[in-house]
Structures are given as structure tokens and as C-alpha cells.
Amino acid sequence: MSSRPPTPIRLADVARAVGGAVVGDGEATVAGIASLDRAAPGDLSFLASPKYAALFAGTRATGVLVTPELADAPGACANRVVVARPHEAMLALLPRFYRMPAKPFEGVHPSAVVEPGAVIAPDACVEALAVIGAGAAIGAGAWIGPHCVVGEGVTVGSGTRLVSHVTLYPGAAVGDRCLLHAGVRIGSDGFGFVFQDGQHRKIPHVGRCVVGDDVEIGANSTVDRGSIDATEIGAGTKLDNLVHIGHNVRVGRLCLMAAGTMIAGSARIEDGVTLAGQVGVSGHLTIGAKAVVTAQAGVINDVPAGQVYGGFPARPQKQVMRGYAAVARLPELLRRIEQLLKREPDA
């Protein structure tokens, strides 16, 4: 996205747009958005948590979106727009200050390759050097970026965007309004071998990948095809960069997976699960609906629905924190043991 030419907006209009209330000068104008510590005069910023109060105290922003609880927080900026959820308010305001990406044209670039039998909606965009395989279907308003490869028989839903260098292996299906960032690979073979006659023999993978509607997949993430059945990513799920989903995995709706998460084959991730950065999940297990797994955890057993797990092996987070507290006490405990041993020389 790129900045729009500066068009100042009054704080009173900002408040009206987000359903907030102005404290201070409603006639003051802003023409950009910035974080508290980088904001300059003319910028709008936001404060949603008291842990950023120190940055708020010194910000140079002209106006700040604040929660009702922080409306009276001490700070150099006297102009505040009080709103219940500043982060959500920023979502509504960003298009006023920045141009959202838009298709450069409708149709197929002359350098793109479209194989026989492919069907491309008239208002779709296929950029330079993309390849659309035989029998593929590109939906209305879809946007296929440069150097993308859409394999034979692939379907890409309406309004979906493949940014650049995205590869959809044959038979994959991507739903409507999805966003696949650069380098995403959907439908490569899973990691399956049988040791036979003194060597690892590859198990052919004949399943496919199915990505639901409104899914976002970060740069250089990979989703393997199923060995027989489909690997599935449920609607509304968001994957960060460098996430790997193994063969036959089923990810439910509205899940979140941060960077570096790795899911081994045939795992089941139910609806609404959150996996923090670098979580590893062993194969053939289930993480229950709305469970949370904290960063760098290693999951080797099922996680019950709604629970918060962490550590390795993953266990309830309260147990993990008690363990950390006990480890922190070890030096003092060792010192006391050494003192006791000195008192008992024959021990």
C-alpha cells in the first residue's frame, strides 16, 4: 500500500467516522497515521493498553485514539478521540490515508501462459509471466500476480489474490476472498516414505488441498496435499509467514497460526485455535476448539478445547509457569544444600 497525497482530516471527522468522542481540539487536523514513538505533528496515533503509557507521555502526535479507561492518561498530546476499540477504529481509518492495493488491469498480460481449457473471468487479472494450467478456473475479480503458477484443474475463487511467485499444485482449490502472499506453495507432496528393500520408497500422494473462503496465508508458507484425502484449511483462518501444514491435516475455521508454526501430518486443529510462534504439533493428534498454545511449545498429546498450553512437552500453562518458577529457585536451593553439607562434613 502507498500513502495518499496529504488530505488533512479534522479530529471531529475522525471521531464521527469511528463513533468516538473528541477530547480537546476537534478542529485540529491529521494527515497520516504513525505509532506513538514515531508520530510527528500532523499524525494520528493510538493508545489501547496502559503498558504504552510511557510512549504516550512523550508522543508528538497531533491526535491519539484512546480507550475510555485511558482518556485521562498524562501525556503531551491533549487532543484525544475516545473510542472503545482503538485498533478496530484504525482499520476504518487506514483507507482514508493509504491506497489499498488494486488490480493494475483486467485481463491477461501478453507474457502470461494460459493453457487450453482454462477459464478466466473477464474481470480477473493475470499478471506478467504467470502460468494458468489446463482446466484451471479463475473466479470473478481474482488477481494472479507475476510469476504465479496455477496448476492443472486448480480453482481460484472470486476476489482472491495471489501476490507473486505463488504455486498452486494441480487439483488444489482456493476459496473466495483469500490472500496468498509471495512464495506460498499449496499442494506439494507430503512427507511420506516406506522403508523397503534397504531404501526409503516414496508414498505417492493423490489427495489434494482445499483452502476455504477468507483465508490469508503468509509469505513462504506451505500446505502439503493429502496422501489420499484432502488437506483442509477452514474458512477465515489466518497463517503467518513460514508456516507449514503437513499432509492430511484438517485446520478448522477462524484459526490463527503465527510464524514458524509446523503441523505434522493428520493432525486436527479445531475451530478458533490460536498457535503462537514456532509451535510444533505432532501428527495424528487433536487440538480442541478455541485452545491456545504459547510460543515455542511442542505438542505431543491432544490439547483439550478452550485450554491454554505451553512448554515442551506441552502442558497447561500454569504448570509451565510453576516449573519456570521452581527452576529460578534452584541456585538458591543449591547454595543452601552446600551450606548444610559444610555443617555435616561426614555426610
Wavefront OBJ file of the C-alpha trace (Angstrom):
o trace
v 0.000 0.000 0.000
v 1.112 3.581 -0.565
v 0.370 6.912 1.060
v -2.287 9.147 -0.403
v -1.455 12.776 -1.122
v -1.902 14.548 2.242
v -5.542 15.499 2.746
v -5.919 16.695 6.320
v -8.889 15.366 8.273
v -10.338 17.137 11.292
v -10.334 15.166 14.534
v -14.064 15.848 14.763
v -14.484 13.972 11.465
v -12.232 11.187 12.723
v -14.439 10.822 15.785
v -17.561 10.761 13.633
v -16.083 8.066 11.382
v -15.238 5.731 14.274
v -18.121 6.524 16.602
v -15.878 8.213 19.171
v -15.826 11.475 21.118
v -13.247 14.262 20.911
v -11.448 15.499 23.985
v -9.504 18.650 23.120
v -9.453 20.495 19.806
v -11.808 18.864 17.311
v -10.668 21.312 14.617
v -7.079 20.027 14.739
v -6.222 18.134 11.553
v -4.258 14.964 10.838
v -2.918 13.704 7.522
v -1.187 10.448 8.424
v -1.027 7.565 10.889
v 2.000 6.587 12.963
v 2.950 4.715 16.123
v 3.241 6.722 19.324
v 7.035 6.855 19.360
v 7.394 7.759 15.666
v 4.494 10.135 15.246
v 5.155 13.711 14.177
v 2.902 16.760 14.271
v 0.055 16.119 11.816
v -0.079 12.391 12.600
v -2.793 10.359 14.273
v -1.769 7.585 16.661
v -3.489 5.269 19.132
v -3.217 4.035 22.720
v -5.041 0.812 23.572
v -3.037 -0.511 26.535
v -1.574 1.107 29.668
v 1.771 -0.603 29.020
v 2.367 2.005 26.293
v 1.623 4.931 28.605
v 5.289 5.968 28.649
v 5.305 6.311 24.859
v 2.041 8.216 25.019
v 3.536 10.661 27.512
v 6.152 11.753 25.003
v 4.366 11.381 21.676
v 4.399 14.276 19.205
v 1.168 13.156 17.506
v -1.497 15.786 16.888
v -4.260 13.373 17.934
v -4.476 9.979 19.606
v -7.236 7.364 19.652
v -7.618 6.206 23.264
v -9.830 3.811 25.206
v -12.216 5.319 27.766
v -10.017 3.936 30.559
v -7.014 5.866 29.235
v -8.790 9.082 28.239
v -7.214 10.985 31.148
v -3.736 9.437 30.901
v -0.989 12.049 31.309
v 0.661 12.928 28.036
v 1.885 15.704 25.792
v -0.996 15.215 23.339
v -4.142 16.923 24.621
v -6.252 16.042 21.578
v -7.824 12.631 22.013
v -10.548 10.654 20.309
v -12.104 8.356 22.887
v -13.291 5.105 21.336
v -13.969 1.664 22.793
v -11.610 -0.253 20.469
v -8.797 1.859 19.010
v -7.384 -0.985 16.918
v -10.706 -1.551 15.168
v -11.080 2.195 14.688
v -7.715 2.290 12.914
v -8.975 -0.315 10.435
v -11.765 2.035 9.431
v -9.385 4.981 9.102
v -6.496 3.403 7.166
v -8.202 3.629 3.733
v -8.565 7.381 4.260
v -4.796 7.780 4.477
v -3.435 4.972 2.303
v -4.231 3.482 -1.088
v -5.157 -0.162 -0.811
v -3.650 -2.430 -3.498
v -5.772 -2.587 -6.635
v -5.589 -4.716 -9.761
v -3.432 -2.955 -12.391
v -5.721 -4.099 -15.208
v -8.379 -6.618 -16.160
v -7.471 -9.446 -18.473
v -4.349 -11.476 -19.208
v -0.878 -9.975 -19.656
v 0.662 -10.818 -23.069
v 3.565 -12.652 -21.425
v 1.336 -14.931 -19.341
v 0.753 -18.528 -20.434
v -2.821 -19.831 -20.421
v -3.155 -23.488 -21.346
v -6.132 -24.908 -23.243
v -9.315 -25.389 -21.265
v -8.518 -22.813 -18.597
v -11.387 -20.464 -17.772
v -10.601 -16.929 -16.586
v -13.319 -14.497 -15.527
v -13.387 -11.370 -17.720
v -12.678 -9.031 -14.782
v -9.846 -11.136 -13.356
v -6.231 -10.002 -13.666
v -3.398 -12.331 -14.699
v -0.080 -10.513 -14.497
v 3.184 -10.943 -16.368
v 4.759 -14.385 -16.701
v 2.033 -16.181 -14.777
v 1.075 -19.699 -15.892
v -2.521 -20.933 -15.814
v -2.784 -24.699 -16.294
v -5.222 -26.665 -18.393
v -8.711 -26.809 -16.917
v -7.981 -24.251 -14.218
v -10.739 -21.806 -13.259
v -10.035 -18.246 -12.120
v -13.026 -16.572 -10.467
v -14.520 -13.110 -10.847
v -12.254 -10.295 -9.737
v -9.364 -12.629 -8.871
v -5.836 -11.258 -9.135
v -2.989 -13.571 -10.154
v 0.364 -11.880 -9.581
v 3.561 -12.117 -11.625
v 5.319 -15.476 -11.871
v 2.457 -17.355 -10.218
v 1.772 -20.930 -11.308
v -1.823 -22.143 -11.168
v -1.722 -25.839 -11.929
v -3.966 -28.087 -13.940
v -7.523 -28.260 -12.651
v -6.974 -25.689 -9.905
v -9.842 -23.424 -8.859
v -9.243 -19.892 -7.551
v -12.273 -18.199 -6.038
v -13.773 -14.795 -6.642
v -11.827 -11.836 -5.296
v -8.832 -13.951 -4.308
v -5.333 -12.554 -4.742
v -2.096 -14.480 -5.331
v 0.606 -11.885 -4.730
v 3.630 -13.169 -6.688
v 5.577 -16.411 -7.119
v 2.703 -18.395 -5.631
v 2.385 -22.018 -6.746
v -0.894 -23.931 -6.652
v -0.224 -27.553 -7.496
v -2.665 -29.476 -9.713
v -6.072 -30.110 -8.196
v -5.826 -27.517 -5.430
v -8.835 -25.367 -4.591
v -8.659 -21.872 -3.069
v -11.866 -20.184 -1.955
v -13.232 -16.684 -2.316
v -11.557 -13.511 -0.993
v -8.346 -15.258 0.000
v -4.926 -13.594 0.124
v -1.833 -15.705 -0.562
v 1.423 -13.817 -0.118
v 4.630 -14.209 -2.092
v 6.163 -17.646 -2.236
v 3.204 -19.630 -0.901
v 3.085 -23.255 -2.054
v -0.215 -25.118 -1.926
v -0.428 -28.820 -2.724
v 3.130 -30.100 -2.768
v 3.635 -33.753 -1.815
v 3.538 -34.639 1.850
v 6.479 -36.234 3.627
v 5.653 -39.915 3.376
v 8.031 -42.839 2.839
v 8.157 -46.580 3.490
v 11.475 -48.266 4.263
v 11.608 -51.208 1.891
v 14.431 -53.236 0.386
v 17.037 -51.130 2.129
v 15.778 -47.767 0.967
v 13.125 -45.126 1.600
v 10.400 -45.533 -1.005
v 8.143 -42.580 -1.661
v 4.427 -42.919 -0.961
v 2.556 -41.289 -3.865
v 0.244 -38.503 -2.755
v -3.011 -38.466 -4.703
v -5.079 -36.246 -2.416
v -5.488 -32.510 -2.798
v -5.504 -29.226 -0.873
v -8.676 -27.292 -0.154
v -8.413 -23.737 1.204
v -11.663 -22.179 2.416
v -13.022 -18.669 1.935
v -11.409 -15.600 3.525
v -8.138 -17.364 4.330
v -4.831 -15.471 4.426
v -1.529 -17.325 4.101
v 1.751 -15.531 4.788
v 4.880 -15.417 2.666
v 6.775 -18.670 2.046
v 4.251 -20.835 3.864
v 3.487 -24.329 2.585
v 0.477 -26.652 2.685
v 1.015 -30.254 1.585
v -1.563 -32.210 -0.384
v -3.234 -35.183 1.278
v -1.934 -38.668 0.736
v -5.443 -39.889 -0.219
v -7.929 -37.446 1.316
v -7.654 -33.656 1.214
v -5.607 -31.377 3.427
v -8.054 -28.664 4.510
v -7.762 -25.081 5.764
v -11.054 -23.789 7.157
v -12.737 -20.504 6.284
v -11.438 -17.368 7.957
v -8.180 -18.929 9.156
v -5.021 -16.798 9.033
v -1.495 -18.209 8.695
v 1.601 -16.086 9.247
v 4.831 -16.343 7.258
v 6.831 -19.583 7.245
v 4.032 -21.837 8.457
v 3.987 -25.472 7.342
v 0.876 -27.655 7.230
v 1.577 -31.356 6.659
v -0.400 -33.856 4.630
v -3.952 -34.787 5.682
v -4.110 -32.047 8.308
v -7.512 -30.505 8.871
v -7.480 -26.945 10.164
v -10.826 -25.565 11.294
v -12.423 -22.170 10.866
v -11.068 -18.897 12.272
v -7.749 -20.277 13.476
v -4.595 -18.178 13.923
v -1.063 -19.507 13.439
v 1.971 -17.288 14.000
v 5.274 -17.532 12.131
v 7.258 -20.733 12.278
v 4.361 -22.975 13.290
v 4.715 -26.534 11.999
v 1.838 -29.039 11.912
v 2.706 -32.681 11.257
v 0.569 -34.984 9.174
v -3.018 -35.955 10.011
v -3.330 -33.572 12.969
v -6.733 -32.000 13.637
v -6.848 -28.318 14.562
v -10.399 -27.446 15.558
v -12.199 -24.119 15.118
v -10.818 -20.979 16.714
v -7.450 -22.381 17.811
v -4.521 -19.970 18.295
v -0.953 -21.252 17.837
v 1.784 -18.766 18.743
v 5.186 -18.501 17.064
v 7.279 -21.620 16.441
v 4.747 -24.061 17.852
v 5.326 -27.632 16.770
v 2.422 -30.079 16.611
v 2.997 -33.822 16.288
v 0.952 -35.827 13.846
v -2.311 -37.698 14.440
v -3.487 -35.637 17.413
v -6.210 -33.078 18.078
v -6.082 -29.525 19.402
v -9.551 -28.701 20.664
v -11.660 -25.720 19.685
v -10.518 -22.308 20.965
v -7.422 -23.727 22.621
v -4.297 -21.548 22.791
v -0.741 -22.886 22.530
v 2.002 -20.464 23.559
v 5.228 -19.724 21.689
v 7.783 -22.469 21.020
v 5.640 -25.165 22.615
v 5.906 -28.746 21.440
v 2.551 -30.519 21.325
v 2.852 -34.314 21.555
v -0.572 -35.116 23.034
v -4.099 -33.861 22.483
v -4.940 -30.393 23.834
v -8.425 -30.056 25.355
v -10.788 -27.460 23.953
v -10.519 -23.995 25.459
v -7.290 -24.662 27.362
v -4.016 -22.692 27.319
v -0.987 -24.963 26.889
v 2.740 -24.246 26.598
v 6.238 -25.650 27.063
v 7.741 -28.942 25.946
v 6.099 -31.296 26.184
v 3.077 -29.003 26.025
v 1.013 -28.971 29.223
v -1.280 -26.496 30.963
v 0.391 -23.090 31.011
v 0.004 -22.750 34.790
v 2.108 -25.874 35.221
v 4.707 -24.443 32.860
v 4.944 -21.209 34.850
v 5.252 -23.091 38.141
v 8.069 -25.101 36.617
v 9.873 -21.945 35.496
v 9.499 -20.511 38.992
v 10.974 -23.679 40.513
v 13.939 -23.604 38.117
v 14.607 -19.983 39.049
v 14.898 -21.045 42.706
v 17.458 -23.801 42.013
v 20.608 -21.674 42.522
v 19.416 -20.590 45.956
v 18.398 -24.143 46.863
v 21.811 -25.451 45.778
v 23.521 -22.785 47.862
v 21.547 -23.832 50.921
v 22.315 -27.514 50.302
v 26.023 -26.697 50.061
v 25.824 -24.848 53.377
v 24.133 -27.838 55.000
v 26.790 -30.184 53.624
v 29.534 -27.991 55.092
v 27.920 -28.373 58.514
v 27.905 -32.146 58.077
v 31.428 -32.994 56.872
v 30.806 -36.771 57.023
v 27.606 -36.591 55.020
l 1 2 3 4 5 6 7 8 9 10 11 12 13 14 15 16 17 18 19 20 21 22 23 24 25 26 27 28 29 30 31 32 33 34 35 36 37 38 39 40 41 42 43 44 45 46 47 48 49 50 51 52 53 54 55 56 57 58 59 60 61 62 63 64 65 66 67 68 69 70 71 72 73 74 75 76 77 78 79 80 81 82 83 84 85 86 87 88 89 90 91 92 93 94 95 96 97 98 99 100 101 102 103 104 105 106 107 108 109 110 111 112 113 114 115 116 117 118 119 120 121 122 123 124 125 126 127 128 129 130 131 132 133 134 135 136 137 138 139 140 141 142 143 144 145 146 147 148 149 150 151 152 153 154 155 156 157 158 159 160 161 162 163 164 165 166 167 168 169 170 171 172 173 174 175 176 177 178 179 180 181 182 183 184 185 186 187 188 189 190 191 192 193 194 195 196 197 198 199 200 201 202 203 204 205 206 207 208 209 210 211 212 213 214 215 216 217 218 219 220 221 222 223 224 225 226 227 228 229 230 231 232 233 234 235 236 237 238 239 240 241 242 243 244 245 246 247 248 249 250 251 252 253 254 255 256 257 258 259 260 261 262 263 264 265 266 267 268 269 270 271 272 273 274 275 276 277 278 279 280 281 282 283 284 285 286 287 288 289 290 291 292 293 294 295 296 297 298 299 300 301 302 303 304 305 306 307 308 309 310 311 312 313 314 315 316 317 318 319 320 321 322 323 324 325 326 327 328 329 330 331 332 333 334 335 336 337 338 339 340 341 342 343 344 345 346 347
